[in-house]
């Protein structure tokens, strides 16, 4: 579907379709984690916060070095 949508926009619509295949497992995992009955939203928030903190920390250290 993404390939058909991107046909008129992108030079390589197969990359748009590959993006859907690449992101689908991660989105499904986050959806599954969020719907967990034992504080799923808290775990999802923690996962995103740790990821963002690590990314920002790597940027700061990389800029400093």
C-alpha positions, -999 to +999 in steps of 0.1 A: +000+000+000+028+024+009+044+016-025+012+026-043+009+058-023+045+068-029+045+060-066+038+096-075+059+111-047+090+091-045+115+081-072+117+046-056+084+035-042+097+001-032+116+018-004+084+031+010+070-004+010+102-017+027+098+010+053+064-004+063+079-039+065+108-026+085+087-006+110+058-030+115+075-054+140+086-025+162+051-009+161+035-042+169+059-047+198+051-013+213+014-019+208+017-052+226+038-037+254+014-008+259-017-031+261+000-052+288-023-054+318+006-048+343+014-012+338+020-013+301+019+024+296+045+029+322+068+004+306+063+020+272+070+055+286+102+041+303+113+025+271+109+057+251+126+079+279+156+056+281+160+056+243+157+093+240+182+098+269+207+075+254+204+092+220+208+127+235+237+115+256+254+100+225+249+133+206+263+154+235+294+131+240+299+129+202+298+167+199+321+171+228+347+146+215 
